């Protein structure tokens, strides 16, 4: 995932999480983004939607 296009990775995570089979009630993962403008975090927020619980710590 390091060096891959953030939007591609975000879409892959979203697709994988939709096919979870009901095993997990909640899934949490970290989005590490130290770049100016936070493009990685922005890509994930775009794919997963801002209505979900997001924390930019």
C-alpha positions as CSV (number, residue, x, y, z in Angstrom):
1,X,0.0,0.0,0.0
2,X,2.9,2.4,0.5
3,X,3.4,4.2,-2.7
4,X,0.0,3.2,-4.2
5,X,-2.6,5.7,-5.3
6,X,-4.6,6.5,-2.1
7,X,-8.0,6.4,-3.9
8,X,-7.3,3.0,-5.3
9,X,-6.4,1.7,-1.8
10,X,-9.4,3.3,-0.2
11,X,-11.7,1.7,-2.8
12,X,-10.1,-1.7,-2.2
13,X,-10.6,-1.3,1.6
14,X,-14.2,-0.3,1.0
15,X,-14.9,-3.3,-1.3
16,X,-13.3,-5.7,1.2
17,X,-15.2,-4.3,4.1
18,X,-18.6,-4.7,2.3
19,X,-18.0,-8.4,1.8
20,X,-17.3,-9.0,5.5
21,X,-19.9,-11.7,5.9
22,X,-21.2,-10.3,9.2
23,X,-18.2,-11.4,11.2
24,X,-17.5,-8.0,12.7
25,X,-19.8,-5.3,14.0
26,X,-17.1,-2.5,13.6
27,X,-13.9,-2.3,11.7
28,X,-11.3,0.3,12.6
29,X,-8.1,1.0,10.6
30,X,-5.5,3.8,10.7
31,X,-4.9,6.1,7.8
32,X,-1.3,7.4,8.2
33,X,-0.9,10.7,6.3
34,X,1.8,13.2,7.0
35,X,1.7,14.9,3.6
36,X,0.7,18.5,3.0
37,X,-3.0,18.7,2.3
38,X,-3.6,15.2,3.7
39,X,-4.4,13.5,0.3
40,X,-4.4,10.0,1.8
41,X,-6.9,10.9,4.5
42,X,-8.9,12.8,2.0
43,X,-9.2,9.9,-0.4
44,X,-10.5,7.6,2.4
45,X,-12.9,10.3,3.6
46,X,-14.2,10.6,0.0
47,X,-14.7,6.9,-0.4
48,X,-16.1,6.1,3.0
49,X,-18.1,9.3,3.4
50,X,-17.8,12.0,6.0
51,X,-21.0,10.8,7.8
52,X,-18.9,8.1,9.5
53,X,-16.9,8.6,12.6
54,X,-13.6,10.2,11.4
55,X,-10.9,11.5,13.6
56,X,-8.0,13.4,12.3
57,X,-5.6,13.0,15.2
